Amino acid sequence: MSGHDSTAAYARLWSAVMSQALADVRAAVKRTRKAVMPNPEAVKNADHRESIQWVMSDSKRPGGFLWCCDIFDFNPDFVRAEIVK
């Protein structure tokens, strides 16, 4: 695999991680029927709870939400606001 191919594969992987997490958070928001980020402790579905915690984390470590936003040039505050609409 060339450098370009591995970079593209890496981007696809993290795009899938971001997409799944956002889908999980949207599902949790939809269940609450409120346009706010649910309290992770009140969410019964473990995947949804972990996705909310990931999206709300302010950690800049590799693999974190802020890190993903940075590599895709997303504004994390905008993403967080849009996901609860």
For each residue, the residues with C-beta under 8 A, 3 or more apart:
1: 5 6 9
2: 5 6
3: 6 7
4: 7 8
5: 1 2 8 9
6: 1 2 3 9 10
7: 3 4 10 11
8: 4 5 11 12
9: 1 5 6 12 13
10: 6 7 13 14
11: 7 8 14 15 71
12: 8 9 15 16
13: 9 10 16 17
14: 10 11 17 18 68 71 72
15: 11 12 18 19 72
16: 12 13 19 20
17: 13 14 20 21 68
18: 14 15 21 22 68 72
19: 15 16 22 23
20: 16 17 23 24 51
21: 17 18 24 25 51 54 55 65
22: 18 19 25 26 51 55 79 83
23: 19 20 26 27
24: 20 21 27 28 45 47 48 50 51 52
25: 21 22 28 29 37 48 51 52 55 83 84
26: 22 23 29 30 83
27: 23 24 30 31 45 48
28: 24 25 31 32 38 43 45 48 49 51 52
29: 25 26 32 34 35 36 37 38 83 84
30: 26 27 33
31: 27 28 38 43
32: 28 29 36 38
33: 30
34: 29 38
35: 29 84 85
36: 29 32 84
37: 25 29 52 55 56 80 83 84
38: 28 29 31 32 34 42 43 52
39: 42 43
40: 43 49 50 52 53 56
41: 49
42: 38 39
43: 28 31 38 39 40 48 49 52
44: 49
45: 24 27 28 48 49
46: 49 50
47: 24 50 51
48: 24 25 27 28 43 45 51 52
49: 28 40 41 43 44 45 46 52 53
50: 24 40 46 47 53 54
51: 20 21 22 24 25 28 47 48 54 55
52: 24 25 28 37 38 40 43 48 49 55 56
53: 40 49 50 56 57
54: 21 50 51 57 64 65
55: 21 22 25 37 51 52 65 79 80 83
56: 37 40 52 53 65 80
57: 53 54 64 65 66
58: 66
59: 64 65 66 67
60: 64 66 67 70
61: 64 67
62: 67
63: 67 68
64: 54 57 59 60 61 67 68
65: 21 54 55 56 57 59 68 69 76
66: 57 58 59 60 69 70 76
67: 59 60 61 62 63 64 70 71
68: 14 17 18 63 64 65 71 72 74
69: 65 66 72 73 74 75 76 79
70: 60 66 67 73 74
71: 11 14 67 68
72: 14 15 18 68 69
73: 69 70
74: 68 69 70 78 79
75: 69 78 79
76: 65 66 69 79 80
77: 80 81
78: 74 75 81 82
79: 22 55 69 74 75 76 82 83
80: 37 55 56 76 77 83 84
81: 77 78 84 85
82: 78 79 85
83: 22 25 26 29 37 55 79 80
84: 25 29 35 36 37 80 81
85: 35 81 82
